[in-house]
Amino acid sequence: MKQGYRTAVRALVASLVPMVAWSGPVNINSADAGTLARELDGIGPAKAQAIVEYRQKNGPFKSPEDLLKVQGIGDKVFDLNRENIRVGSAAQPAPPQKAAARKSADGS
């Protein structure tokens, strides 16, 4: 009986590992509500929509900790996601060197 229980627990743990591995960094300044809900632990559709609405009303987040300003996001949820939260401009332009390289490749 113990062996069957251990096997079941191991199978459950093994099945959860790929889900954790799939979650990755998410830019809270550019991600849509669906992406936020999918990528951040403890964030469902309603909280994800609240993040998007806060961003639209108040402008881009300047630091990951700014996420705590969104109603319904507390320390526990923030701590769960700290490593996966990224900030940056919503539209990040290409670095100047890459743009210059493209111009010379085009012959411009």
DSSP file (Angstrom, degrees, kcal/mol; ACC not computed):
  #  RESIDUE AA STRUCTURE BP1 BP2  ACC     N-H-->O    O-->H-N    N-H-->O    O-->H-N    TCO  KAPPA ALPHA  PHI   PSI    X-CA   Y-CA   Z-CA
    1    1 A M     >        0   0    0      0, 0.0     4,-1.8     0, 0.0     5,-0.1   0.000 360.0 360.0 360.0 -44.6    0.0    0.0    0.0
    2    2 A K  H  >  +     0   0    0      1,-0.2     4,-2.5     2,-0.2     5,-0.2   0.898 360.0  54.0 -60.3 -40.4    2.8    2.4    0.9
    3    3 A Q  H  > S+     0   0    0      1,-0.2     4,-2.4     2,-0.2    -1,-0.2   0.899 107.0  50.5 -62.6 -41.0    4.5    1.7   -2.4
    4    4 A G  H  > S+     0   0    0      2,-0.2     4,-2.0     1,-0.2    -1,-0.2   0.886 110.7  49.7 -63.9 -39.0    1.4    2.6   -4.4
    5    5 A Y  H  X S+     0   0    0     -4,-1.8     4,-2.5     2,-0.2    -2,-0.2   0.924 111.0  49.0 -64.9 -46.0    1.1    5.8   -2.5
    6    6 A R  H  X S+     0   0    0     -4,-2.5     4,-2.7     1,-0.2     5,-0.2   0.907 110.5  50.9 -61.2 -42.6    4.7    6.8   -3.1
    7    7 A T  H  X S+     0   0    0     -4,-2.4     4,-2.3     1,-0.2    -1,-0.2   0.913 110.7  49.0 -61.9 -42.4    4.3    6.0   -6.8
    8    8 A A  H  X S+     0   0    0     -4,-2.0     4,-2.2     2,-0.2    -2,-0.2   0.909 111.9  48.3 -64.7 -42.2    1.2    8.1   -7.1
    9    9 A V  H  X S+     0   0    0     -4,-2.5     4,-2.6     2,-0.2    -2,-0.2   0.920 111.6  49.9 -65.1 -43.4    2.9   11.1   -5.3
   10   10 A R  H  X S+     0   0    0     -4,-2.7     4,-2.7     1,-0.2    -2,-0.2   0.904 110.5  50.3 -61.5 -41.1    6.0   10.8   -7.5
   11   11 A A  H  X S+     0   0    0     -4,-2.3     4,-1.9    -5,-0.2    -1,-0.2   0.900 110.7  49.7 -64.1 -40.3    3.8   10.8  -10.6
   12   12 A L  H  X S+     0   0    0     -4,-2.2     4,-1.2     2,-0.2    -2,-0.2   0.939 112.6  46.2 -64.1 -46.9    2.0   13.8   -9.4
   13   13 A V  H >X S+     0   0    0     -4,-2.6     4,-1.4     1,-0.2     3,-0.5   0.920 112.1  51.3 -61.5 -44.4    5.2   15.7   -8.7
   14   14 A A  H 3< S+     0   0    0     -4,-2.7    -1,-0.2     1,-0.2    -2,-0.2   0.854 107.5  53.5 -62.5 -34.7    6.7   14.7  -12.1
   15   15 A S  H 3< S+     0   0    0     -4,-1.9     4,-0.5     1,-0.2    -1,-0.2   0.775 108.2  50.6 -72.6 -24.4    3.5   15.9  -13.9
   16   16 A L  H <X S+     0   0    0     -4,-1.2     4,-1.7    -3,-0.5     3,-0.3   0.759  93.6  74.0 -83.2 -25.5    3.8   19.3  -12.2
   17   17 A V  H  X S+     0   0    0     -4,-1.4     4,-2.3     1,-0.2     5,-0.2   0.908  93.1  51.6 -58.6 -46.6    7.5   19.9  -13.1
   18   18 A P  H  > S+     0   0    0      0, 0.0     4,-1.6     0, 0.0    -1,-0.2   0.868 106.9  55.0 -61.0 -33.4    6.9   20.6  -16.8
   19   19 A M  H  > S+     0   0    0     -4,-0.5     4,-1.1    -3,-0.3    -2,-0.2   0.906 109.9  45.9 -65.5 -40.3    4.2   23.2  -15.9
   20   20 A V  H  < S+     0   0    0     -4,-1.7     3,-0.4     1,-0.2    -1,-0.2   0.903 110.7  53.4 -67.1 -40.3    6.7   25.1  -13.7
   21   21 A A  H  < S+     0   0    0     -4,-2.3    -1,-0.2     1,-0.2    -2,-0.2   0.802 104.7  56.4 -65.8 -28.7    9.4   24.8  -16.4
   22   22 A W  H  < S+     0   0    0     -4,-1.6    -1,-0.2    -5,-0.2    -2,-0.2   0.805  85.5  90.4 -75.7 -29.3    7.0   26.4  -19.0
   23   23 A S     <  +     0   0    0     -4,-1.1    16,-0.1    -3,-0.4    17,-0.1  -0.467  59.8 168.1 -70.2 139.1    6.3   29.5  -17.1
   24   24 A G        -     0   0    0     -2,-0.2    60,-0.1     1,-0.1    -2,-0.1  -0.764  39.5 -49.1-140.0-177.2    8.8   32.2  -18.0
   25   25 A P        -     0   0    0      0, 0.0     2,-0.4     0, 0.0    60,-0.2  -0.277  51.2-164.5 -59.0 141.5    9.6   35.8  -17.6
   26   26 A V  E     -a   85   0A   0     58,-3.3    60,-2.7    -3,-0.1     2,-0.8  -0.997  19.1-133.2-132.8 131.8    6.7   38.1  -18.5
   27   27 A N  E >>  -a   86   0A   0     -2,-0.4     4,-2.3    58,-0.2     3,-1.3  -0.741  13.5-160.6 -83.2 111.2    6.9   41.8  -19.2
   28   28 A I  T 34 S+     0   0    0     58,-2.5    -1,-0.2    -2,-0.8    59,-0.1   0.561  87.3  60.3 -73.4  -5.9    4.1   43.3  -17.2
   29   29 A N  T 34 S+     0   0    0     57,-0.4    -1,-0.3    60,-0.1    61,-0.1   0.607 119.7  21.5 -92.2 -13.5    4.2   46.5  -19.4
   30   30 A S  T <4 S+     0   0    0     -3,-1.3    -2,-0.2    59,-0.1     2,-0.1   0.582  93.9 105.4-128.0 -16.6    3.4   44.7  -22.6
   31   31 A A     <  -     0   0    0     -4,-2.3     2,-0.1     1,-0.1    -5,-0.0  -0.397  63.8-128.6 -71.6 143.4    1.7   41.4  -21.8
   32   32 A D     >  -     0   0    0     -2,-0.1     4,-2.3     1,-0.1     5,-0.2  -0.345  32.5 -96.5 -81.7 172.6   -2.0   41.1  -22.4
   33   33 A A  H  > S+     0   0    0      1,-0.2     4,-2.5     2,-0.2     5,-0.2   0.866 123.1  54.3 -60.7 -38.6   -4.4   39.8  -19.7
   34   34 A G  H  > S+     0   0    0      1,-0.2     4,-1.9     2,-0.2    -1,-0.2   0.907 110.0  46.4 -62.7 -42.2   -4.4   36.3  -21.1
   35   35 A T  H  > S+     0   0    0      2,-0.2     4,-2.7     1,-0.2     5,-0.3   0.914 112.0  50.8 -67.0 -43.0   -0.6   36.1  -21.0
   36   36 A L  H  X S+     0   0    0     -4,-2.3     4,-2.0     1,-0.2    -2,-0.2   0.927 112.1  46.9 -60.2 -45.4   -0.5   37.5  -17.4
   37   37 A A  H  < S+     0   0    0     -4,-2.5     6,-0.2     1,-0.2    -1,-0.2   0.864 116.7  44.6 -65.3 -35.8   -3.0   35.0  -16.2
   38   38 A R  H  < S+     0   0    0     -4,-1.9    -2,-0.2    -5,-0.2    -1,-0.2   0.870 120.5  37.0 -76.4 -37.8   -1.2   32.1  -17.9
   39   39 A E  H  < S+     0   0    0     -4,-2.7     2,-0.5    -5,-0.1    -2,-0.2   0.707 104.0  70.4 -93.5 -22.0    2.3   33.0  -16.9
   40   40 A L  S >< S-     0   0    0     -4,-2.0     3,-1.4    -5,-0.3     2,-0.1  -0.857  78.5-125.3-106.9 129.3    2.0   34.4  -13.3
   41   41 A D  T 3  S+     0   0    0     -2,-0.5    40,-0.1     1,-0.2    39,-0.1  -0.443  94.5  16.0 -68.5 137.4    1.1   32.2  -10.4
   42   42 A G  T 3  S+     0   0    0      1,-0.2     2,-0.6    -2,-0.1    -1,-0.2   0.522  98.0 115.6  78.7   5.4   -1.9   33.3   -8.4
   43   43 A I    <   +     0   0    0     -3,-1.4    -1,-0.2    -6,-0.2    -3,-0.2  -0.929  40.7 177.7-111.9 112.6   -3.1   35.6  -11.1
   44   44 A G     >  -     0   0    0     -2,-0.6     4,-2.5    -3,-0.1     5,-0.2  -0.309  50.3 -79.1 -98.0-172.2   -6.4   34.7  -12.7
   45   45 A P  H  > S+     0   0    0      0, 0.0     4,-2.2     0, 0.0     5,-0.2   0.871 127.5  50.8 -58.3 -40.2   -8.3   36.5  -15.4
   46   46 A A  H  > S+     0   0    0      2,-0.2     4,-1.9     1,-0.2     5,-0.1   0.931 114.0  42.5 -68.0 -45.3   -9.8   39.1  -13.1
   47   47 A K  H  > S+     0   0    0      2,-0.2     4,-2.1     1,-0.2    -1,-0.2   0.883 113.1  54.0 -68.4 -36.9   -6.4   40.1  -11.5
   48   48 A A  H  X S+     0   0    0     -4,-2.5     4,-2.1     1,-0.2    -2,-0.2   0.914 109.2  47.9 -62.4 -41.9   -4.7   40.0  -14.9
   49   49 A Q  H  X S+     0   0    0     -4,-2.2     4,-2.7    -5,-0.2    -1,-0.2   0.877 108.7  54.7 -65.8 -36.7   -7.4   42.4  -16.3
   50   50 A A  H  X S+     0   0    0     -4,-1.9     4,-2.5     2,-0.2    -1,-0.2   0.877 106.8  51.5 -63.5 -37.3   -6.8   44.6  -13.3
   51   51 A I  H  X S+     0   0    0     -4,-2.1     4,-2.4     2,-0.2    -2,-0.2   0.938 111.4  46.5 -63.0 -47.2   -3.1   44.8  -14.1
   52   52 A V  H  X S+     0   0    0     -4,-2.1     4,-2.3     1,-0.2    -2,-0.2   0.920 113.8  48.1 -62.4 -44.2   -3.8   45.8  -17.7
   53   53 A E  H  X S+     0   0    0     -4,-2.7     4,-2.2     2,-0.2    -1,-0.2   0.894 110.9  50.8 -65.9 -39.5   -6.3   48.4  -16.6
   54   54 A Y  H  X S+     0   0    0     -4,-2.5     4,-2.9     1,-0.2     5,-0.3   0.929 111.2  49.1 -61.1 -44.3   -3.9   49.8  -14.0
   55   55 A R  H  X S+     0   0    0     -4,-2.4     4,-1.7     1,-0.2    -2,-0.2   0.889 111.6  48.7 -62.9 -40.9   -1.2   50.0  -16.6
   56   56 A Q  H  < S+     0   0    0     -4,-2.3    -1,-0.2     1,-0.2    -2,-0.2   0.873 117.8  40.7 -67.5 -36.6   -3.5   51.8  -19.0
   57   57 A K  H  < S+     0   0    0     -4,-2.2    -2,-0.2    -5,-0.2    -1,-0.2   0.866 128.9  26.6 -79.1 -38.1   -4.6   54.3  -16.4
   58   58 A N  H  < S-     0   0    0     -4,-2.9    -3,-0.2     1,-0.3    -2,-0.2   0.427 105.9-116.2-110.8  -1.7   -1.3   55.0  -14.7
   59   59 A G     <  -     0   0    0     -4,-1.7    -1,-0.3    -5,-0.3    -2,-0.1  -0.280  58.4 -22.2  88.6 179.3    1.3   54.3  -17.4
   60   60 A P        -     0   0    0      0, 0.0     2,-0.2     0, 0.0   -31,-0.1  -0.204  69.2-104.5 -66.2 151.2    4.0   51.6  -17.5
   61   61 A F        -     0   0    0     27,-0.2    27,-0.3     1,-0.1   -32,-0.1  -0.542  23.8-159.4 -70.6 137.4    5.3   50.0  -14.3
   62   62 A K  S    S+     0   0    0      1,-0.2    -1,-0.1    -2,-0.2    25,-0.1   0.725  73.9  10.2 -91.9 -24.9    8.8   51.3  -13.4
   63   63 A S  S >  S-     0   0    0      1,-0.1     3,-1.4    23,-0.1     4,-0.3  -0.972  78.1-108.3-147.6 158.7    9.8   48.3  -11.2
   64   64 A P  G >  S+     0   0    0      0, 0.0     3,-1.8     0, 0.0     4,-0.2   0.862 116.8  63.7 -56.6 -34.7    8.4   44.8  -10.5
   65   65 A E  G >  S+     0   0    0      1,-0.3     3,-1.9     2,-0.2     4,-0.2   0.734  84.1  75.5 -63.8 -22.4    7.4   46.1   -7.0
   66   66 A D  G X  S+     0   0    0     -3,-1.4     3,-2.0     1,-0.3     4,-0.3   0.730  77.2  76.6 -61.3 -20.4    5.0   48.5   -8.6
   67   67 A L  G X  S+     0   0    0     -3,-1.8     3,-1.6    -4,-0.3    -1,-0.3   0.787  80.7  69.5 -60.4 -25.9    2.7   45.5   -9.3
   68   68 A L  G <  S+     0   0    0     -3,-1.9    -1,-0.3     1,-0.3    -2,-0.2   0.655  85.2  69.3 -66.9 -14.8    1.9   45.7   -5.6
   69   69 A K  G <  S+     0   0    0     -3,-2.0     2,-0.4    -4,-0.2    -1,-0.3   0.652  78.0  96.3 -76.2 -15.9    0.0   48.9   -6.3
   70   70 A V  S X  S-     0   0    0     -3,-1.6     3,-2.2    -4,-0.3   -19,-0.1  -0.625  89.0-110.3 -78.8 127.8   -2.7   46.9   -8.2
   71   71 A Q  T 3  S+     0   0    0     -2,-0.4     3,-0.1     1,-0.3    -1,-0.1  -0.348 103.9  25.7 -59.3 129.8   -5.7   46.2   -6.1
   72   72 A G  T 3  S+     0   0    0      1,-0.2     2,-0.7    -4,-0.1    -1,-0.3   0.288  94.3 107.9  98.6  -9.5   -5.8   42.4   -5.3
   73   73 A I    <   +     0   0    0     -3,-2.2    -1,-0.2    -6,-0.2     2,-0.2  -0.903  47.5 173.1-103.4 116.4   -2.0   41.9   -5.7
   74   74 A G     >  -     0   0    0     -2,-0.7     4,-2.5    -3,-0.1     5,-0.2  -0.514  48.2 -86.1-114.2-177.0   -0.4   41.3   -2.4
   75   75 A D  H  > S+     0   0    0      1,-0.2     4,-3.0     2,-0.2     5,-0.2   0.864 122.2  55.4 -57.8 -39.8    3.0   40.3   -1.1
   76   76 A K  H  > S+     0   0    0      2,-0.2     4,-1.9     1,-0.2    -1,-0.2   0.945 111.2  42.3 -63.2 -48.6    2.3   36.6   -1.4
   77   77 A V  H  > S+     0   0    0      2,-0.2     4,-1.2     1,-0.2    -1,-0.2   0.910 115.4  51.1 -64.6 -41.7    1.4   36.7   -5.0
   78   78 A F  H >X S+     0   0    0     -4,-2.5     4,-1.2     1,-0.2     3,-0.7   0.939 109.5  49.5 -60.9 -46.4    4.3   39.1   -5.7
   79   79 A D  H 3< S+     0   0    0     -4,-3.0     4,-0.3     1,-0.3     3,-0.3   0.854 106.6  56.5 -62.5 -35.0    6.8   36.8   -4.0
   80   80 A L  H 3< S+     0   0    0     -4,-1.9    -1,-0.3    -5,-0.2    -2,-0.2   0.817 120.4  30.0 -62.1 -29.7    5.5   33.8   -6.0
   81   81 A N  H XX S+     0   0    0     -4,-1.2     3,-2.1    -3,-0.7     4,-0.9   0.409  81.8 112.8-113.3  -0.4    6.3   35.6   -9.2
   82   82 A R  G >< S+     0   0    0     -4,-1.2     3,-0.7     1,-0.3    -1,-0.1   0.823  81.1  48.8 -45.7 -44.4    9.2   37.9   -8.3
   83   83 A E  G 34 S+     0   0    0     -4,-0.3    -1,-0.3     1,-0.2    -2,-0.1   0.685 113.0  47.5 -73.8 -18.2   11.7   36.0  -10.6
   84   84 A N  G <4 S+     0   0    0     -3,-2.1   -58,-3.3   -59,-0.1     2,-0.5   0.444  86.6 101.4-103.6  -0.6    9.3   36.0  -13.6
   85   85 A I  E <<  +a   26   0A   0     -4,-0.9     2,-0.3    -3,-0.7   -58,-0.2  -0.747  46.3 177.7 -91.5 126.6    8.3   39.7  -13.6
   86   86 A R  E     -a   27   0A   0    -60,-2.7   -58,-2.5    -2,-0.5   -57,-0.4  -0.925   9.6-163.8-122.1 149.5   10.0   41.9  -16.1
   87   87 A V        +     0   0    0     -2,-0.3     2,-0.3   -60,-0.2   -25,-0.1  -0.909  28.1 123.4-127.2 160.4    9.5   45.6  -16.8
   88   88 A G        -     0   0    0    -27,-0.3   -27,-0.2    -2,-0.3     4,-0.1  -0.915  66.5 -49.2 167.5 176.4   10.5   47.7  -19.7
   89   89 A S        -     0   0    0     -2,-0.3     3,-0.2     1,-0.1   -60,-0.1  -0.356  49.9-120.2 -68.5 153.8    8.8   49.9  -22.2
   90   90 A A  S    S+     0   0    0      1,-0.3     2,-0.6   -61,-0.1    -1,-0.1   0.883 107.9  33.7 -62.5 -38.5    5.8   48.4  -24.0
   91   91 A A  S    S-     0   0    0    -62,-0.0    -1,-0.3     2,-0.0    -2,-0.1  -0.949  79.9-161.8-120.3 110.8    7.5   48.8  -27.3
   92   92 A Q        -     0   0    0     -2,-0.6    -2,-0.0    -3,-0.2    -4,-0.0  -0.818  13.8-139.8 -97.0 116.4   11.2   48.3  -27.1
   93   93 A P        -     0   0    0      0, 0.0    -4,-0.1     0, 0.0    -1,-0.0  -0.266  29.9 -92.7 -69.8 159.6   13.1   49.7  -30.1
   94   94 A A        -     0   0    0      1,-0.1     5,-0.1     2,-0.1     0, 0.0  -0.427  50.5 -95.9 -67.6 144.7   16.0   47.8  -31.7
   95   95 A P    >>  -     0   0    0      0, 0.0     4,-1.8     0, 0.0     3,-0.6  -0.297  35.7-113.1 -59.0 149.2   19.4   48.8  -30.3
   96   96 A P  H 3> S+     0   0    0      0, 0.0     4,-2.6     0, 0.0     5,-0.2   0.837 113.5  57.9 -56.3 -37.2   21.2   51.4  -32.5
   97   97 A Q  H 3> S+     0   0    0      1,-0.2     4,-2.3     2,-0.2     5,-0.2   0.904 106.8  47.8 -63.1 -40.0   23.9   49.0  -33.6
   98   98 A K  H <> S+     0   0    0     -3,-0.6     4,-2.2     2,-0.2    -1,-0.2   0.903 111.3  50.6 -67.3 -38.9   21.4   46.6  -35.0
   99   99 A A  H  X S+     0   0    0     -4,-1.8     4,-2.0     1,-0.2    -2,-0.2   0.915 111.3  48.6 -64.0 -41.5   19.6   49.4  -36.8
  100  100 A A  H  X S+     0   0    0     -4,-2.6     4,-2.1     1,-0.2    -2,-0.2   0.899 110.0  51.8 -64.6 -40.1   22.9   50.6  -38.3
  101  101 A A  H  X S+     0   0    0     -4,-2.3     4,-1.8     1,-0.2    -1,-0.2   0.886 108.4  51.7 -63.9 -38.0   23.8   47.1  -39.4
  102  102 A R  H  X S+     0   0    0     -4,-2.2     4,-2.0     2,-0.2     6,-0.2   0.903 107.6  52.7 -65.1 -39.7   20.5   46.8  -41.1
  103  103 A K  H  X>S+     0   0    0     -4,-2.0     5,-2.3     1,-0.2     4,-0.8   0.925 111.1  45.5 -63.1 -44.3   21.0   50.1  -43.0
  104  104 A S  H  <5S+     0   0    0     -4,-2.1    -1,-0.2     1,-0.2    -2,-0.2   0.831 111.5  52.8 -70.4 -29.3   24.4   49.0  -44.3
  105  105 A A  H  <5S+     0   0    0     -4,-1.8    -1,-0.2     1,-0.2    -2,-0.2   0.842 110.7  47.7 -71.2 -32.2   23.0   45.6  -45.3
  106  106 A D  H  <5S-     0   0    0     -4,-2.0    -1,-0.2    -5,-0.1    -2,-0.2   0.625 115.4-117.9 -80.1 -13.1   20.3   47.3  -47.2
  107  107 A G  T  <5       0   0    0     -4,-0.8    -3,-0.2    -5,-0.2    -4,-0.1   0.606 360.0 360.0  85.5  11.6   22.8   49.6  -48.9
  108  108 A S      <       0   0    0     -5,-2.3    -4,-0.2    -6,-0.2    -5,-0.1   0.452 360.0 360.0 -84.0 360.0   21.3   52.7  -47.4
